Amino acid sequence: MTRHVVKRLPVDTGISGWEAISQRRFPATVLDRDITADWLIIGGGFAGLSAARRLLQHRPEDKIVVLDARELAKGPAGRNSGFMIDVPHNLSSGEYSVADEASTKAEIVQNRLAISFAAGVAAEFGLPSETFDPSGKVNAAASDRGLALNDNYRRSLEKIGEDHRVLDADEMRRMTGTTYYRGGLYTPGAVMIQPADYIRGLARGLHERVSIFEHSPVLELSREGRHWKARSNRGSVSAPKVILGVNGHIESFGHFRGRLMHIFTYASMTSAFSQNEFGTDVTGVDRWALLPADPMGATVRKVTVNGRSRIVIRTRFTYDPGLRVSDRRVAGIAAEQRRSFDARFPQMESLPLEFSWAGALCLSRNHVPAFGEVEEGLYSACCENGLGTVKSTLAGMMAADLAAGVGSPQLDQYRNQPEPSRLPPEPFAWLGVNSVIRFQELRAGREG
Ligand SMILES: Cc1cc2nc3c(=O)[nH]c(=O)nc-3n(C[C@H](O)[C@H](O)[C@H](O)COP(=O)(O)OP(=O)(O)OC[C@H]3O[C@@H](n4cnc5c(N)ncnc54)[C@H](O)[C@@H]3O)c2cc1C
């Protein structure tokens, strides 16, 4: 009998501003009895909830159960910067995407498949434009190096015939209010989400037809006859087929150990301010979304709801194989984010950063997902390589297709990827990965 005992549960350090300002519209239910189902999905992030919706589309009569260790949207799915990116950046130089031209084109098709699935969620469940905004995004450059990277990116976009527009310093200032940026590159296909609202909106749309249990960690998963049995604190679920949407925590279920890199990234959100509080034009138009021209720089977004705006800044990456980081680390990085924010908006030094938090990503060395049927009836939709709003949505869709036996050329292509490659043993991996990250962050300079 196979039995996986889960020894490590998710820990989310700091309060996500997105979650704090999002309103929950349905009650959280804890699993408190033993139940059976046709399908069990473990993890209620992008992967898990997308798998649930996809299964519902394939098998509307089946009983589907989702279990999450935490409350939905309190984990990474509700604490990211909300860029659903279609065009990987930087296409040629490998700064964001590592692929050649043909694979880049294939990746764009896959990303768009996931984005259109998410657009279906927004339409079906009535998500407003503050939650799901197909506005596109800008790669912002604040230095010579950033401008050169954007130019490189522009050339690769041209080569594959992707729509884009170059923005000069003046246009950047009109959009963001700050003179910090010297140029930008706009691509129209990205969607900007309020991540906590999106996850809650998706779960709310599903919850009449899918049983979602929160605060219900899976502590043990065992194979009993033709079923898998997942035990939680106060109950259990038995199902013939299980999809794991737990990202890096798949290691706790006995798979892909020594092959996944647990990376944390960090963000802070200001308190709310009104447009005239700091003088008009200080922060530009109501909503904008900037990715750094150098991927190791700062992601910065402004959102406005009912005339009240907030700015969110995300910086830094750290490799933490223990899958948890301290409050002290979050506070230290929040102080750096304060400096990055003040450099961009010096007139707003008195505006507090109200929320600061960290969140886990999962990367593989060869940039592939941890995907497939890992044991009989047990499917993995994990390891999103840092862009899970899109990649985990896709992994969830593909895992549901695979498990339900619904074939497609997309699934064939998605399955046709190698396994995540092995990492060097610790402490070499720790030393190596953290040194490379830190070197690249320092090189990013003013972009950070
Ligand atoms: C600050 C920050 C900014 C980011 N910005 C972006 C961005 O702009 N665009 C982008 O695409 N991505 C971004 N990301 C990454 C994105 O958040 C993740 O890629 C995404 O959340 C991964 O989705 P997922 O469903 O695979 O995993 P997760 O969101 O991590 O969900 C996994 C779920 O599994 C649950 N779980 C784990 N173990 C168990 C267990 N034993 N029992 C039950 N449940 C369990 C967890 O509680 C969790 O809810 C960012 C991340 C951070 C932290």
The ligand as an SDF file (V2000), in Angstrom:
LIG
                    3D

 53 58  0  0  0  0  0  0  0  0999 V2000
    4.7350   38.4970   -4.3740 C   0  0  0  0  0  0  0  0  0  0  0  0
    4.4280   37.5900   -5.5360 C   0  0  0  0  0  0  0  0  0  0  0  0
    4.2130   38.1190   -6.8070 C   0  0  0  0  0  0  0  0  0  0  0  0
    3.9040   37.2730   -7.8720 C   0  0  0  0  0  0  0  0  0  0  0  0
    3.5550   37.8210   -9.0570 N   0  0  0  0  0  0  0  0  0  0  0  0
    3.1010   37.0220  -10.0640 C   0  0  0  0  0  0  0  0  0  0  0  0
    2.5920   37.5990  -11.2610 C   0  0  0  0  0  0  0  0  0  0  0  0
    2.4990   38.8220  -11.4090 O   0  0  0  0  0  0  0  0  0  0  0  0
    2.1900   36.7600  -12.2510 N   0  0  0  0  0  0  0  0  0  0  0  0
    2.2330   35.3920  -12.0990 C   0  0  0  0  0  0  0  0  0  0  0  0
    1.8470   34.6680  -13.0210 O   0  0  0  0  0  0  0  0  0  0  0  0
    2.6630   34.8250  -10.9450 N   0  0  0  0  0  0  0  0  0  0  0  0
    3.0870   35.6020   -9.9380 C   0  0  0  0  0  0  0  0  0  0  0  0
    3.4840   35.0510   -8.7550 N   0  0  0  0  0  0  0  0  0  0  0  0
    3.4720   33.5870   -8.6480 C   0  0  0  0  0  0  0  0  0  0  0  0
    2.0680   33.0220   -8.4000 C   0  0  0  0  0  0  0  0  0  0  0  0
    1.5230   33.5280   -7.2290 O   0  0  0  0  0  0  0  0  0  0  0  0
    2.1770   31.5130   -8.2830 C   0  0  0  0  0  0  0  0  0  0  0  0
    2.8620   31.0710   -9.4170 O   0  0  0  0  0  0  0  0  0  0  0  0
    0.8080   30.8500   -8.1900 C   0  0  0  0  0  0  0  0  0  0  0  0
    0.1430   31.2000   -7.0110 O   0  0  0  0  0  0  0  0  0  0  0  0
    0.9650   29.3330   -8.2670 C   0  0  0  0  0  0  0  0  0  0  0  0
   -0.3360   28.7830   -8.2780 O   0  0  0  0  0  0  0  0  0  0  0  0
   -0.5710   27.2880   -7.8170 P   0  0  0  0  0  0  0  0  0  0  0  0
   -2.0210   27.0320   -7.8390 O   0  0  0  0  0  0  0  0  0  0  0  0
    0.3010   26.3870   -8.6120 O   0  0  0  0  0  0  0  0  0  0  0  0
    0.0250   27.1990   -6.3570 O   0  0  0  0  0  0  0  0  0  0  0  0
   -0.4030   27.9870   -5.0490 P   0  0  0  0  0  0  0  0  0  0  0  0
   -1.0180   29.2620   -5.3770 O   0  0  0  0  0  0  0  0  0  0  0  0
    0.8080   27.9570   -4.1680 O   0  0  0  0  0  0  0  0  0  0  0  0
   -1.5220   27.0430   -4.4410 O   0  0  0  0  0  0  0  0  0  0  0  0
   -1.1970   25.8070   -3.8450 C   0  0  0  0  0  0  0  0  0  0  0  0
   -2.2060   25.5430   -2.7570 C   0  0  0  0  0  0  0  0  0  0  0  0
   -1.9310   24.2520   -2.2080 O   0  0  0  0  0  0  0  0  0  0  0  0
   -2.2440   24.3000   -0.8390 C   0  0  0  0  0  0  0  0  0  0  0  0
   -1.5640   23.1950   -0.1500 N   0  0  0  0  0  0  0  0  0  0  0  0
   -0.2350   22.9680   -0.0240 C   0  0  0  0  0  0  0  0  0  0  0  0
   -0.0240   21.8520    0.7160 N   0  0  0  0  0  0  0  0  0  0  0  0
   -1.2500   21.3680    1.0520 C   0  0  0  0  0  0  0  0  0  0  0  0
   -1.7040   20.2530    1.8080 C   0  0  0  0  0  0  0  0  0  0  0  0
   -0.8560   19.3880    2.4010 N   0  0  0  0  0  0  0  0  0  0  0  0
   -3.0450   20.0640    1.9600 N   0  0  0  0  0  0  0  0  0  0  0  0
   -3.9270   20.9110    1.3720 C   0  0  0  0  0  0  0  0  0  0  0  0
   -3.5500   21.9920    0.6550 N   0  0  0  0  0  0  0  0  0  0  0  0
   -2.2310   22.2100    0.4990 C   0  0  0  0  0  0  0  0  0  0  0  0
   -1.7680   25.6590   -0.3910 C   0  0  0  0  0  0  0  0  0  0  0  0
   -2.4010   26.0760    0.7920 O   0  0  0  0  0  0  0  0  0  0  0  0
   -2.1250   26.5340   -1.6050 C   0  0  0  0  0  0  0  0  0  0  0  0
   -3.3490   27.1910   -1.4500 O   0  0  0  0  0  0  0  0  0  0  0  0
    3.8530   35.8570   -7.6780 C   0  0  0  0  0  0  0  0  0  0  0  0
    4.0730   35.3310   -6.4080 C   0  0  0  0  0  0  0  0  0  0  0  0
    4.3520   36.1770   -5.3460 C   0  0  0  0  0  0  0  0  0  0  0  0
    4.5730   35.5760   -3.9900 C   0  0  0  0  0  0  0  0  0  0  0  0
  1  2  1  0
  2  3  1  0
  2 52  2  0
  3  4  2  0
  4  5  1  0
  4 50  1  0
  5  6  2  0
  6  7  1  0
  6 13  1  0
  7  8  2  0
  7  9  1  0
  9 10  1  0
 10 11  2  0
 10 12  1  0
 12 13  2  0
 13 14  1  0
 14 15  1  0
 14 50  1  0
 15 16  1  0
 16 17  1  0
 16 18  1  0
 18 19  1  0
 18 20  1  0
 20 21  1  0
 20 22  1  0
 22 23  1  0
 23 24  1  0
 24 25  2  0
 24 26  1  0
 24 27  1  0
 27 28  1  0
 28 29  2  0
 28 30  1  0
 28 31  1  0
 31 32  1  0
 32 33  1  0
 33 34  1  0
 33 48  1  0
 34 35  1  0
 35 36  1  0
 35 46  1  0
 36 37  1  0
 36 45  1  0
 37 38  2  0
 38 39  1  0
 39 40  1  0
 39 45  2  0
 40 41  1  0
 40 42  2  0
 42 43  1  0
 43 44  2  0
 44 45  1  0
 46 47  1  0
 46 48  1  0
 48 49  1  0
 50 51  2  0
 51 52  1  0
 52 53  1  0
M  END
$$$$
